[in-house]
Amino acid sequence: MLKTLLLIGSGGFLGSVSRYLASRYMQNHFPSAFPFGTFFVNITGCFLVGLFYGLSERNTLFSSDWKIFLTVGFCGGFTTFSTFANENLAMIRDGDFVHFLLYTGLSIILGLAATFMGIVITKIF
């Protein structure tokens, strides 16, 4: 268990640092009101998690340690949106459309509401 946690933690560290650097690069090179940095990171993270899961399922290129390091660790640190997208695709693939719609809809609506409430609370206290 400790080995798994260290793999996830070190991958998460590299993913988080990569997210910061990629986002900053995009913001510096494409200044705009549109959040190009976050958009780029989220889409890139989705591509990477799909690539890593696809490669790990297709052949033995990745050991289970590498799969955990790259998907949960690196991609998880790079963006949690990639995990969200992969989980949604799994539900679609399995024909679980009710849970797909609930998960997607509630995640977006409640995520926005929770962010708003967090901001409101900081203004009250």
Secondary structure, DSSP 8 states (H G I E B T S, - for coil): -HHHHHHHHHHHHHHHHHHHHHHHHHHHHS-SSS-HHHHHHHHHHHHHHHHHHHHHHHSSSS-HHHHIIIIIIIIHHH-THHHHHHHHHHHHHTT-HHHHHHHHHHHHHHHHHHHHHHHHHHHH-
